[in-house]
């Protein structure tokens, strides 16, 4: 990998880190998700500056080219990211169901109390 490629890739990774930190600061991205993306940006820098390690891993897993290894790891990363989001969505769906049920119970209780007070007022007249 040439020096120009290393510098350009590092600038892209640092730019990605800056965007992530900006989104966290503006509260458009939560901290728990920012850690995932910051790790991704750091991995980009690691691959660029430790290219021989990527070549070693490529030979270790039996791949032909380092780009194949990067593609495999990117695919695994996307699968893990989808799994993480599925878990988060499942948790949120359960919370929403619980809150909806609690709200329905509270509204029913409020309507009962409202109806009970209305009959008491009519009896007092």
VMD Tcl script that builds the backbone (N, CA, C; Angstrom):
set m [mol new atoms 375]
animate dup $m
set s [atomselect $m all]
$s set {name element resname resid chain x y z} {
  {N N UNK 1 A 0.847 -1.172 0.000}
  {CA C UNK 1 A 0.000 0.000 0.000}
  {C C UNK 1 A 0.895 1.240 0.000}
  {N N UNK 2 A 0.607 2.167 -0.884}
  {CA C UNK 2 A 1.452 3.361 -1.000}
  {C C UNK 2 A 1.161 4.344 0.131}
  {N N UNK 3 A 2.078 5.279 0.301}
  {CA C UNK 3 A 1.924 6.287 1.347}
  {C C UNK 3 A 0.700 7.161 1.095}
  {N N UNK 4 A 0.453 7.496 -0.184}
  {CA C UNK 4 A -0.711 8.318 -0.518}
  {C C UNK 4 A -2.009 7.601 -0.149}
  {N N UNK 5 A -2.069 6.322 -0.399}
  {CA C UNK 5 A -3.257 5.552 -0.048}
  {C C UNK 5 A -3.449 5.500 1.470}
  {N N UNK 6 A -2.351 5.350 2.202}
  {CA C UNK 6 A -2.432 5.328 3.658}
  {C C UNK 6 A -2.932 6.661 4.200}
  {N N UNK 7 A -2.408 7.750 3.656}
  {CA C UNK 7 A -2.805 9.080 4.126}
  {C C UNK 7 A -4.268 9.344 3.785}
  {N N UNK 8 A -4.679 9.017 2.568}
  {CA C UNK 8 A -6.069 9.237 2.162}
  {C C UNK 8 A -7.024 8.398 3.004}
  {N N UNK 9 A -6.684 7.153 3.246}
  {CA C UNK 9 A -7.540 6.283 4.052}
  {C C UNK 9 A -7.613 6.764 5.497}
  {N N UNK 10 A -6.505 7.235 6.029}
  {CA C UNK 10 A -6.494 7.757 7.389}
  {C C UNK 10 A -7.357 9.009 7.500}
  {N N UNK 11 A -7.278 9.876 6.503}
  {CA C UNK 11 A -8.107 11.090 6.501}
  {C C UNK 11 A -9.590 10.717 6.461}
  {N N UNK 12 A -9.946 9.720 5.650}
  {CA C UNK 12 A -11.341 9.271 5.587}
  {C C UNK 12 A -11.783 8.729 6.953}
  {N N UNK 13 A -10.943 7.911 7.586}
  {CA C UNK 13 A -11.284 7.350 8.896}
  {C C UNK 13 A -11.411 8.442 9.956}
  {N N UNK 14 A -10.500 9.406 9.953}
  {CA C UNK 14 A -10.587 10.511 10.911}
  {C C UNK 14 A -11.814 11.372 10.648}
  {N N UNK 15 A -12.152 11.555 9.379}
  {CA C UNK 15 A -13.377 12.274 9.038}
  {C C UNK 15 A -14.611 11.545 9.545}
  {N N UNK 16 A -14.586 10.230 9.418}
  {CA C UNK 16 A -15.701 9.428 9.928}
  {C C UNK 16 A -15.822 9.581 11.442}
  {N N UNK 17 A -14.689 9.570 12.137}
  {CA C UNK 17 A -14.704 9.766 13.591}
  {C C UNK 17 A -15.269 11.138 13.953}
  {N N UNK 18 A -14.874 12.152 13.209}
  {CA C UNK 18 A -15.361 13.507 13.478}
  {C C UNK 18 A -16.868 13.591 13.278}
  {N N UNK 19 A -17.369 12.965 12.222}
  {CA C UNK 19 A -18.817 12.971 11.962}
  {C C UNK 19 A -19.553 12.240 13.082}
  {N N UNK 20 A -19.017 11.126 13.537}
  {CA C UNK 20 A -19.643 10.364 14.617}
  {C C UNK 20 A -19.705 11.202 15.891}
  {N N UNK 21 A -18.605 11.830 16.248}
  {CA C UNK 21 A -18.580 12.660 17.450}
  {C C UNK 21 A -19.524 13.855 17.325}
  {N N UNK 22 A -19.618 14.440 16.132}
  {CA C UNK 22 A -20.550 15.548 15.897}
  {C C UNK 22 A -21.993 15.084 16.089}
  {N N UNK 23 A -22.323 13.895 15.555}
  {CA C UNK 23 A -23.684 13.370 15.685}
  {C C UNK 23 A -24.022 13.051 17.141}
  {N N UNK 24 A -23.057 12.589 17.899}
  {CA C UNK 24 A -23.290 12.327 19.321}
  {C C UNK 24 A -23.504 13.636 20.064}
  {N N UNK 25 A -22.694 14.625 19.735}
  {CA C UNK 25 A -22.815 15.929 20.398}
  {C C UNK 25 A -24.160 16.578 20.121}
  {N N UNK 26 A -24.666 16.418 18.901}
  {CA C UNK 26 A -25.964 16.997 18.524}
  {C C UNK 26 A -27.140 16.100 18.918}
  {N N UNK 27 A -26.828 14.971 19.571}
  {CA C UNK 27 A -27.817 14.008 20.033}
  {C C UNK 27 A -28.620 13.373 18.900}
  {N N UNK 28 A -27.984 13.212 17.745}
  {CA C UNK 28 A -28.596 12.482 16.635}
  {C C UNK 28 A -28.198 11.010 16.658}
  {N N UNK 29 A -27.160 10.702 17.430}
  {CA C UNK 29 A -26.650 9.336 17.539}
  {C C UNK 29 A -26.381 9.053 19.007}
  {N N UNK 30 A -26.904 7.940 19.491}
  {CA C UNK 30 A -26.700 7.579 20.896}
  {C C UNK 30 A -25.295 7.042 21.117}
  {N N UNK 31 A -24.853 7.153 22.364}
  {CA C UNK 31 A -23.492 6.749 22.704}
  {C C UNK 31 A -23.259 5.265 22.449}
  {N N UNK 32 A -24.266 4.435 22.727}
  {CA C UNK 32 A -24.067 2.997 22.554}
  {C C UNK 32 A -23.796 2.639 21.098}
  {N N UNK 33 A -24.432 3.346 20.162}
  {CA C UNK 33 A -24.191 3.084 18.749}
  {C C UNK 33 A -22.919 3.759 18.263}
  {N N UNK 34 A -22.560 4.873 18.889}
  {CA C UNK 34 A -21.336 5.564 18.477}
  {C C UNK 34 A -20.102 4.713 18.737}
  {N N UNK 35 A -20.148 3.901 19.780}
  {CA C UNK 35 A -19.006 3.028 20.068}
  {C C UNK 35 A -18.792 2.027 18.934}
  {N N UNK 36 A -19.879 1.522 18.391}
  {CA C UNK 36 A -19.768 0.583 17.269}
  {C C UNK 36 A -19.090 1.260 16.082}
  {N N UNK 37 A -19.535 2.470 15.754}
  {CA C UNK 37 A -18.999 3.159 14.580}
  {C C UNK 37 A -17.579 3.671 14.819}
  {N N UNK 38 A -17.265 4.080 16.054}
  {CA C UNK 38 A -15.890 4.477 16.351}
  {C C UNK 38 A -14.948 3.276 16.250}
  {N N UNK 39 A -15.410 2.120 16.691}
  {CA C UNK 39 A -14.621 0.899 16.543}
  {C C UNK 39 A -14.386 0.597 15.066}
  {N N UNK 40 A -15.409 0.809 14.249}
  {CA C UNK 40 A -15.283 0.584 12.803}
  {C C UNK 40 A -14.230 1.519 12.199}
  {N N UNK 41 A -14.266 2.780 12.597}
  {CA C UNK 41 A -13.289 3.743 12.080}
  {C C UNK 41 A -11.873 3.392 12.539}
  {N N UNK 42 A -11.740 2.963 13.785}
  {CA C UNK 42 A -10.418 2.542 14.280}
  {C C UNK 42 A -9.921 1.302 13.545}
  {N N UNK 43 A -10.838 0.405 13.223}
  {CA C UNK 43 A -10.456 -0.785 12.460}
  {C C UNK 43 A -9.957 -0.389 11.070}
  {N N UNK 44 A -10.572 0.650 10.482}
  {CA C UNK 44 A -10.110 1.135 9.182}
  {C C UNK 44 A -8.662 1.630 9.281}
  {N N UNK 45 A -8.383 2.396 10.321}
  {CA C UNK 45 A -7.012 2.904 10.513}
  {C C UNK 45 A -6.060 1.740 10.756}
  {N N UNK 46 A -6.493 0.761 11.551}
  {CA C UNK 46 A -5.648 -0.395 11.829}
  {C C UNK 46 A -5.315 -1.188 10.584}
  {N N UNK 47 A -6.293 -1.382 9.717}
  {CA C UNK 47 A -6.054 -2.123 8.480}
  {C C UNK 47 A -5.088 -1.364 7.575}
  {N N UNK 48 A -5.238 -0.050 7.546}
  {CA C UNK 48 A -4.380 0.753 6.673}
  {C C UNK 48 A -2.931 0.745 7.154}
  {N N UNK 49 A -2.716 0.951 8.439}
  {CA C UNK 49 A -1.356 1.096 8.948}
  {C C UNK 49 A -0.689 -0.226 9.318}
  {N N UNK 50 A -1.482 -1.278 9.448}
  {CA C UNK 50 A -0.922 -2.603 9.744}
  {C C UNK 50 A -1.312 -3.580 8.649}
  {N N UNK 51 A -1.042 -3.199 7.430}
  {CA C UNK 51 A -1.398 -3.999 6.259}
  {C C UNK 51 A -0.748 -5.383 6.279}
  {N N UNK 52 A 0.495 -5.520 6.736}
  {CA C UNK 52 A 1.079 -6.869 6.816}
  {C C UNK 52 A 0.267 -7.818 7.709}
  {N N UNK 53 A -0.364 -7.283 8.747}
  {CA C UNK 53 A -1.209 -8.117 9.597}
  {C C UNK 53 A -2.420 -8.623 8.812}
  {N N UNK 54 A -2.970 -7.771 7.946}
  {CA C UNK 54 A -4.087 -8.196 7.091}
  {C C UNK 54 A -3.645 -9.295 6.133}
  {N N UNK 55 A -2.454 -9.149 5.585}
  {CA C UNK 55 A -1.918 -10.185 4.690}
  {C C UNK 55 A -1.732 -11.486 5.459}
  {N N UNK 56 A -1.242 -11.396 6.704}
  {CA C UNK 56 A -1.057 -12.592 7.530}
  {C C UNK 56 A -2.393 -13.283 7.794}
  {N N UNK 57 A -3.410 -12.503 8.161}
  {CA C UNK 57 A -4.739 -13.078 8.414}
  {C C UNK 57 A -5.305 -13.687 7.135}
  {N N UNK 58 A -5.033 -13.057 5.993}
  {CA C UNK 58 A -5.486 -13.586 4.711}
  {C C UNK 58 A -4.911 -14.973 4.471}
  {N N UNK 59 A -3.624 -15.124 4.699}
  {CA C UNK 59 A -2.994 -16.440 4.525}
  {C C UNK 59 A -3.468 -17.424 5.589}
  {N N UNK 60 A -3.751 -16.920 6.784}
  {CA C UNK 60 A -4.195 -17.773 7.886}
  {C C UNK 60 A -5.560 -18.401 7.596}
  {N N UNK 61 A -6.477 -17.624 7.020}
  {CA C UNK 61 A -7.806 -18.161 6.737}
  {C C UNK 61 A -7.880 -18.829 5.367}
  {N N UNK 62 A -6.817 -18.731 4.595}
  {CA C UNK 62 A -6.780 -19.406 3.301}
  {C C UNK 62 A -7.360 -18.607 2.153}
  {N N UNK 63 A -7.540 -17.321 2.346}
  {CA C UNK 63 A -8.037 -16.476 1.258}
  {C C UNK 63 A -6.886 -16.154 0.306}
  {N N UNK 64 A -7.235 -15.731 -0.907}
  {CA C UNK 64 A -6.218 -15.438 -1.915}
  {C C UNK 64 A -5.737 -13.996 -1.816}
  {N N UNK 65 A -6.692 -13.069 -1.681}
  {CA C UNK 65 A -6.352 -11.648 -1.667}
  {C C UNK 65 A -6.777 -10.991 -0.354}
  {N N UNK 66 A -6.061 -9.962 0.089}
  {CA C UNK 66 A -6.459 -9.229 1.295}
  {C C UNK 66 A -7.842 -8.577 1.156}
  {N N UNK 67 A -8.214 -8.209 -0.063}
  {CA C UNK 67 A -9.547 -7.614 -0.244}
  {C C UNK 67 A -10.641 -8.629 0.071}
  {N N UNK 68 A -10.385 -9.893 -0.202}
  {CA C UNK 68 A -11.348 -10.933 0.137}
  {C C UNK 68 A -11.509 -11.025 1.649}
  {N N UNK 69 A -10.415 -10.955 2.368}
  {CA C UNK 69 A -10.463 -11.001 3.827}
  {C C UNK 69 A -11.233 -9.807 4.371}
  {N N UNK 70 A -10.970 -8.630 3.821}
  {CA C UNK 70 A -11.703 -7.443 4.263}
  {C C UNK 70 A -13.186 -7.594 3.974}
  {N N UNK 71 A -13.551 -8.140 2.835}
  {CA C UNK 71 A -14.953 -8.348 2.485}
  {C C UNK 71 A -15.605 -9.334 3.450}
  {N N UNK 72 A -14.908 -10.411 3.790}
  {CA C UNK 72 A -15.451 -11.406 4.726}
  {C C UNK 72 A -15.710 -10.763 6.084}
  {N N UNK 73 A -14.719 -10.015 6.580}
  {CA C UNK 73 A -14.894 -9.371 7.882}
  {C C UNK 73 A -15.972 -8.290 7.838}
  {N N UNK 74 A -16.075 -7.578 6.724}
  {CA C UNK 74 A -17.145 -6.581 6.587}
  {C C UNK 74 A -18.508 -7.252 6.592}
  {N N UNK 75 A -18.616 -8.391 5.928}
  {CA C UNK 75 A -19.875 -9.127 5.896}
  {C C UNK 75 A -20.245 -9.615 7.294}
  {N N UNK 76 A -19.267 -10.137 8.028}
  {CA C UNK 76 A -19.515 -10.583 9.405}
  {C C UNK 76 A -19.930 -9.396 10.274}
  {N N UNK 77 A -19.284 -8.254 10.078}
  {CA C UNK 77 A -19.632 -7.043 10.828}
  {C C UNK 77 A -21.076 -6.633 10.558}
  {N N UNK 78 A -21.488 -6.653 9.295}
  {CA C UNK 78 A -22.859 -6.276 8.941}
  {C C UNK 78 A -23.859 -7.268 9.546}
  {N N UNK 79 A -23.534 -8.550 9.536}
  {CA C UNK 79 A -24.414 -9.541 10.161}
  {C C UNK 79 A -24.552 -9.290 11.666}
  {N N UNK 80 A -23.435 -9.018 12.334}
  {CA C UNK 80 A -23.491 -8.728 13.766}
  {C C UNK 80 A -24.252 -7.439 14.051}
  {N N UNK 81 A -24.106 -6.461 13.188}
  {CA C UNK 81 A -24.831 -5.209 13.334}
  {C C UNK 81 A -26.336 -5.442 13.181}
  {N N UNK 82 A -26.722 -6.242 12.206}
  {CA C UNK 82 A -28.142 -6.585 12.032}
  {C C UNK 82 A -28.679 -7.330 13.247}
  {N N UNK 83 A -27.893 -8.227 13.801}
  {CA C UNK 83 A -28.304 -8.949 14.999}
  {C C UNK 83 A -28.488 -7.991 16.167}
  {N N UNK 84 A -27.553 -7.068 16.331}
  {CA C UNK 84 A -27.647 -6.079 17.414}
  {C C UNK 84 A -28.906 -5.232 17.264}
  {N N UNK 85 A -29.185 -4.765 16.053}
  {CA C UNK 85 A -30.380 -3.954 15.832}
  {C C UNK 85 A -31.653 -4.766 16.021}
  {N N UNK 86 A -31.635 -6.027 15.665}
  {CA C UNK 86 A -32.803 -6.878 15.887}
  {C C UNK 86 A -33.083 -7.052 17.370}
  {N N UNK 87 A -32.034 -7.233 18.148}
  {CA C UNK 87 A -32.199 -7.349 19.595}
  {C C UNK 87 A -32.758 -6.051 20.168}
  {N N UNK 88 A -32.230 -4.923 19.712}
  {CA C UNK 88 A -32.716 -3.624 20.189}
  {C C UNK 88 A -34.176 -3.415 19.816}
  {N N UNK 89 A -34.536 -3.755 18.587}
  {CA C UNK 89 A -35.923 -3.605 18.154}
  {C C UNK 89 A -36.858 -4.517 18.933}
  {N N UNK 90 A -36.428 -5.714 19.222}
  {CA C UNK 90 A -37.248 -6.638 20.004}
  {C C UNK 90 A -37.483 -6.090 21.405}
  {N N UNK 91 A -36.432 -5.559 22.009}
  {CA C UNK 91 A -36.554 -4.982 23.342}
  {C C UNK 91 A -37.507 -3.786 23.323}
  {N N UNK 92 A -37.379 -2.927 22.325}
  {CA C UNK 92 A -38.256 -1.763 22.224}
  {C C UNK 92 A -39.703 -2.165 21.969}
  {N N UNK 93 A -39.912 -3.204 21.179}
  {CA C UNK 93 A -41.269 -3.663 20.908}
  {C C UNK 93 A -41.921 -4.182 22.187}
  {N N UNK 94 A -41.166 -4.917 22.993}
  {CA C UNK 94 A -41.693 -5.413 24.263}
  {C C UNK 94 A -42.014 -4.258 25.202}
  {N N UNK 95 A -41.132 -3.278 25.270}
  {CA C UNK 95 A -41.386 -2.111 26.115}
  {C C UNK 95 A -42.621 -1.349 25.651}
  {N N UNK 96 A -42.794 -1.210 24.334}
  {CA C UNK 96 A -43.948 -0.493 23.807}
  {C C UNK 96 A -45.242 -1.240 24.135}
  {N N UNK 97 A -45.220 -2.558 24.023}
  {CA C UNK 97 A -46.399 -3.355 24.351}
  {C C UNK 97 A -46.747 -3.199 25.822}
  {N N UNK 98 A -45.745 -3.279 26.694}
  {CA C UNK 98 A -45.980 -3.127 28.129}
  {C C UNK 98 A -46.538 -1.740 28.457}
  {N N UNK 99 A -45.965 -0.708 27.857}
  {CA C UNK 99 A -46.449 0.655 28.107}
  {C C UNK 99 A -47.867 0.856 27.589}
  {N N UNK 100 A -48.185 0.275 26.443}
  {CA C UNK 100 A -49.532 0.386 25.891}
  {C C UNK 100 A -50.540 -0.290 26.813}
  {N N UNK 101 A -50.181 -1.459 27.333}
  {CA C UNK 101 A -51.080 -2.151 28.253}
  {C C UNK 101 A -51.271 -1.363 29.542}
  {N N UNK 102 A -50.198 -0.801 30.074}
  {CA C UNK 102 A -50.310 0.010 31.292}
  {C C UNK 102 A -51.168 1.244 31.053}
  {N N UNK 103 A -50.997 1.886 29.906}
  {CA C UNK 103 A -51.797 3.058 29.578}
  {C C UNK 103 A -53.272 2.693 29.465}
  {N N UNK 104 A -53.579 1.566 28.837}
  {CA C UNK 104 A -54.969 1.136 28.712}
  {C C UNK 104 A -55.582 0.865 30.085}
  {N N UNK 105 A -54.819 0.233 30.974}
  {CA C UNK 105 A -55.320 -0.017 32.320}
  {C C UNK 105 A -55.547 1.287 33.086}
  {N N UNK 106 A -54.622 2.232 32.939}
  {CA C UNK 106 A -54.771 3.518 33.625}
  {C C UNK 106 A -55.985 4.279 33.103}
  {N N UNK 107 A -56.192 4.258 31.790}
  {CA C UNK 107 A -57.359 4.932 31.212}
  {C C UNK 107 A -58.653 4.281 31.668}
  {N N UNK 108 A -58.677 2.957 31.739}
  {CA C UNK 108 A -59.877 2.253 32.196}
  {C C UNK 108 A -60.163 2.604 33.659}
  {N N UNK 109 A -59.117 2.615 34.490}
  {CA C UNK 109 A -59.291 2.971 35.905}
  {C C UNK 109 A -59.772 4.411 36.045}
  {N N UNK 110 A -59.221 5.300 35.215}
  {CA C UNK 110 A -59.628 6.714 35.261}
  {C C UNK 110 A -61.087 6.867 34.851}
  {N N UNK 111 A -61.492 6.129 33.815}
  {CA C UNK 111 A -62.889 6.183 33.383}
  {C C UNK 111 A -63.810 5.644 34.472}
  {N N UNK 112 A -63.398 4.574 35.168}
  {CA C UNK 112 A -64.211 4.029 36.261}
  {C C UNK 112 A -64.352 5.045 37.387}
  {N N UNK 113 A -63.235 5.687 37.747}
  {CA C UNK 113 A -63.283 6.693 38.811}
  {C C UNK 113 A -64.136 7.878 38.400}
  {N N UNK 114 A -64.016 8.272 37.142}
  {CA C UNK 114 A -64.797 9.397 36.623}
  {C C UNK 114 A -66.288 9.047 36.637}
  {N N UNK 115 A -66.634 7.851 36.224}
  {CA C UNK 115 A -68.024 7.417 36.214}
  {C C UNK 115 A -68.546 7.276 37.637}
  {N N UNK 116 A -67.730 6.797 38.547}
  {CA C UNK 116 A -68.134 6.651 39.951}
  {C C UNK 116 A -68.379 7.990 40.613}
  {N N UNK 117 A -67.566 8.984 40.331}
  {CA C UNK 117 A -67.741 10.317 40.906}
  {C C UNK 117 A -68.964 11.000 40.324}
  {N N UNK 118 A -69.266 10.744 39.051}
  {CA C UNK 118 A -70.440 11.353 38.420}
  {C C UNK 118 A -71.720 10.874 39.059}
  {N N UNK 119 A -71.831 9.612 39.445}
  {CA C UNK 119 A -73.042 9.103 40.093}
  {C C UNK 119 A -73.137 9.608 41.520}
  {N N UNK 120 A -72.029 9.787 42.210}
  {CA C UNK 120 A -72.047 10.324 43.575}
  {C C UNK 120 A -72.530 11.764 43.575}
  {N N UNK 121 A -72.136 12.543 42.592}
  {CA C UNK 121 A -72.553 13.930 42.513}
  {C C UNK 121 A -74.070 14.019 42.281}
  {N N UNK 122 A -74.624 13.150 41.464}
  {CA C UNK 122 A -76.043 13.173 41.187}
  {C C UNK 122 A -76.850 12.754 42.416}
  {N N UNK 123 A -76.327 11.833 43.228}
  {CA C UNK 123 A -77.024 11.395 44.437}
  {C C UNK 123 A -77.032 12.478 45.501}
  {N N UNK 124 A -76.020 13.342 45.555}
  {CA C UNK 124 A -75.923 14.386 46.550}
  {C C UNK 124 A -76.877 15.535 46.261}
  {N N UNK 125 A -77.404 15.666 45.076}
  {CA C UNK 125 A -78.270 16.786 44.713}
  {C C UNK 125 A -79.600 16.626 45.273}
}
mol reanalyze $m
mol bondsrecalc $m
mol representation Tube
mol addrep $m
